[in-house]
Amino acid sequence: MNSLPALQERFFFLAKRFVAGETVDDAIGAVQRLNDLGMLATIDFLGEDVHRKDDALAVRAEYLRLLDALADAGALSNISLKLTALGLLVDRDFCVENLTAILDRAANSATARAPVDPFVRIDMEGSALTDATLGVFESVFPRHPNVGVVLQAYLHRTPADVARMVELGARVRLCKGAYKEPAAIAFKEMAAIRREFVKLAETLLSRGNRPAIATHDERIQTAVKALALQHGIGKDTFEFQMLYGVRPDLQRKLVAEGYTVRVYVPYGTHWAAYFYRRVTERRENALLALRALVGR
Ligand SMILES: Cc1cc2nc3c(=O)[nH]c(=O)nc-3n(C[C@H](O)[C@H](O)[C@H](O)COP(=O)(O)OP(=O)(O)OC[C@H]3O[C@@H](n4cnc5c(N)ncnc54)[C@H](O)[C@@H]3O)c2cc1C
């Protein structure tokens, strides 16, 4: 029977489209190629749902190494992370300690070394963790202004969360949301999610702090561009964000139009959950994956 690492190795060829590689060097190489195309990046060390302190400490150590490597390379990228990778499911205070160590290193890399972006984005996970994630964010934000959050347009609660984050002056990445959520708490129809997204984007564009519009949905991007124009909001006050390997044509088009584009670059060996979300959100990806497997 195949061991898990052997299976991982066998299927990595499928994940490669969405994942920069397994090492820090792979991630930085991908960022440098994006920088050459006029794009910024945010690097994510893949992993989530960690249940052992040792594993969370290893994730923290990897992020510290990554920040040093970014400074050495002078690559234009900040970082994104998941609180469950830093031990949120083990112990909240322990998770906050790990996060704080990363926030401090990011802030110090920026002053002590070459042009490192000190910003750290906390990704948003499933709805069972929304309160805990926002709670941790709010507890560190007063002393660490280099941290920001993600809000998901599909959740019914998000207009209130956007209002709160605007009031705090927090930097928000707005996305549709990638997890399976029940209809009692989340919009399920794409038309409703788009409508919510554009409404929330309007609030963030007009009153938020450097919002990030994270979508490959051209309809939303077009609406956001029109809103920015209508409200006289400069292209330098917000950014579009997209995922590594998804619609690179659109990424280049936005750069050519003068918008700031930041690409989310994941790396590491724990790519299965991330890859699963990318495959299941597009039927054609699932079919491609299946075809690739059968054809091998
Ligand atoms: C930078 C960034 C950060 C994110 N961070 C989070 C987060 O912290 N928490 C969270 O819950 N979600 C996050 N997401 C995921 C997000 O919630 C959506 O699941 C994902 O972006 C797909 O939605 P969409 O808006 O691109 O629209 P969709 O309607 O899914 O896609 C629009 C078009 O984009 C293309 N496309 C989209 N996805 C794919 C794909 N997988 N493969 C191929 N083509 C595709 C297709 O052409 C499609 O027609 C993030 C997304 C981005 C871009």
The ligand as an SDF file (V2000), in Angstrom:
LIG
                    3D

 53 58  0  0  0  0  0  0  0  0999 V2000
   -6.0860   36.4450   -2.9080 C   0  0  0  0  0  0  0  0  0  0  0  0
   -7.1870   35.5850   -2.4020 C   0  0  0  0  0  0  0  0  0  0  0  0
   -7.2320   35.2620   -1.0670 C   0  0  0  0  0  0  0  0  0  0  0  0
   -8.2670   34.4680   -0.5530 C   0  0  0  0  0  0  0  0  0  0  0  0
   -8.3490   34.2490    0.8000 N   0  0  0  0  0  0  0  0  0  0  0  0
   -9.4130   33.5820    1.2750 C   0  0  0  0  0  0  0  0  0  0  0  0
   -9.6180   33.4320    2.6730 C   0  0  0  0  0  0  0  0  0  0  0  0
   -8.8210   33.8950    3.5000 O   0  0  0  0  0  0  0  0  0  0  0  0
  -10.7110   32.7520    3.0960 N   0  0  0  0  0  0  0  0  0  0  0  0
  -11.6300   32.2310    2.2110 C   0  0  0  0  0  0  0  0  0  0  0  0
  -12.6280   31.6540    2.6400 O   0  0  0  0  0  0  0  0  0  0  0  0
  -11.4350   32.3440    0.8830 N   0  0  0  0  0  0  0  0  0  0  0  0
  -10.3690   32.9870    0.3990 C   0  0  0  0  0  0  0  0  0  0  0  0
  -10.2150   33.1170   -0.9610 N   0  0  0  0  0  0  0  0  0  0  0  0
  -11.0340   32.2770   -1.8780 C   0  0  0  0  0  0  0  0  0  0  0  0
  -12.3270   32.9320   -2.2720 C   0  0  0  0  0  0  0  0  0  0  0  0
  -13.1770   33.0010   -1.1520 O   0  0  0  0  0  0  0  0  0  0  0  0
  -13.0020   32.1360   -3.3980 C   0  0  0  0  0  0  0  0  0  0  0  0
  -13.2460   30.8240   -2.9670 O   0  0  0  0  0  0  0  0  0  0  0  0
  -12.2010   32.0540   -4.6800 C   0  0  0  0  0  0  0  0  0  0  0  0
  -11.5320   33.2670   -4.9380 O   0  0  0  0  0  0  0  0  0  0  0  0
  -13.1170   31.7890   -5.8910 C   0  0  0  0  0  0  0  0  0  0  0  0
  -14.0590   32.8090   -6.0220 O   0  0  0  0  0  0  0  0  0  0  0  0
  -13.9860   33.9870   -7.1220 P   0  0  0  0  0  0  0  0  0  0  0  0
  -14.3680   35.2350   -6.4520 O   0  0  0  0  0  0  0  0  0  0  0  0
  -12.6600   34.0120   -7.7790 O   0  0  0  0  0  0  0  0  0  0  0  0
  -15.1500   33.6800   -8.1270 O   0  0  0  0  0  0  0  0  0  0  0  0
  -15.5850   32.3840   -8.9520 P   0  0  0  0  0  0  0  0  0  0  0  0
  -16.9780   32.6550   -9.3890 O   0  0  0  0  0  0  0  0  0  0  0  0
  -15.2730   31.1340   -8.2400 O   0  0  0  0  0  0  0  0  0  0  0  0
  -14.6300   32.4880  -10.2010 O   0  0  0  0  0  0  0  0  0  0  0  0
  -14.6880   33.5090  -11.1840 C   0  0  0  0  0  0  0  0  0  0  0  0
  -13.8360   33.0640  -12.3600 C   0  0  0  0  0  0  0  0  0  0  0  0
  -12.4720   32.9140  -11.9290 O   0  0  0  0  0  0  0  0  0  0  0  0
  -11.9030   31.7420  -12.4470 C   0  0  0  0  0  0  0  0  0  0  0  0
  -11.6240   30.8290  -11.2970 N   0  0  0  0  0  0  0  0  0  0  0  0
  -11.9680   31.0080  -10.0110 C   0  0  0  0  0  0  0  0  0  0  0  0
  -11.5120   30.0190   -9.2270 N   0  0  0  0  0  0  0  0  0  0  0  0
  -10.8620   29.1870  -10.0500 C   0  0  0  0  0  0  0  0  0  0  0  0
  -10.1610   27.9820   -9.8570 C   0  0  0  0  0  0  0  0  0  0  0  0
  -10.0550   27.3950   -8.6730 N   0  0  0  0  0  0  0  0  0  0  0  0
   -9.6100   27.4100  -10.9380 N   0  0  0  0  0  0  0  0  0  0  0  0
   -9.7140   27.9540  -12.1550 C   0  0  0  0  0  0  0  0  0  0  0  0
  -10.3760   29.0980  -12.4160 N   0  0  0  0  0  0  0  0  0  0  0  0
  -10.9310   29.7010  -11.3940 C   0  0  0  0  0  0  0  0  0  0  0  0
  -12.8840   31.1770  -13.4030 C   0  0  0  0  0  0  0  0  0  0  0  0
  -12.6220   31.7450  -14.6730 O   0  0  0  0  0  0  0  0  0  0  0  0
  -14.2090   31.6880  -12.9020 C   0  0  0  0  0  0  0  0  0  0  0  0
  -15.1910   31.7700  -13.8700 O   0  0  0  0  0  0  0  0  0  0  0  0
   -9.2280   33.9490   -1.4610 C   0  0  0  0  0  0  0  0  0  0  0  0
   -9.1930   34.2920   -2.8040 C   0  0  0  0  0  0  0  0  0  0  0  0
   -8.2070   35.1050   -3.2840 C   0  0  0  0  0  0  0  0  0  0  0  0
   -8.2310   35.4890   -4.7170 C   0  0  0  0  0  0  0  0  0  0  0  0
  1  2  1  0
  2  3  1  0
  2 52  2  0
  3  4  2  0
  4  5  1  0
  4 50  1  0
  5  6  2  0
  6  7  1  0
  6 13  1  0
  7  8  2  0
  7  9  1  0
  9 10  1  0
 10 11  2  0
 10 12  1  0
 12 13  2  0
 13 14  1  0
 14 15  1  0
 14 50  1  0
 15 16  1  0
 16 17  1  0
 16 18  1  0
 18 19  1  0
 18 20  1  0
 20 21  1  0
 20 22  1  0
 22 23  1  0
 23 24  1  0
 24 25  2  0
 24 26  1  0
 24 27  1  0
 27 28  1  0
 28 29  2  0
 28 30  1  0
 28 31  1  0
 31 32  1  0
 32 33  1  0
 33 34  1  0
 33 48  1  0
 34 35  1  0
 35 36  1  0
 35 46  1  0
 36 37  1  0
 36 45  1  0
 37 38  2  0
 38 39  1  0
 39 40  1  0
 39 45  2  0
 40 41  1  0
 40 42  2  0
 42 43  1  0
 43 44  2  0
 44 45  1  0
 46 47  1  0
 46 48  1  0
 48 49  1  0
 50 51  2  0
 51 52  1  0
 52 53  1  0
M  END
$$$$
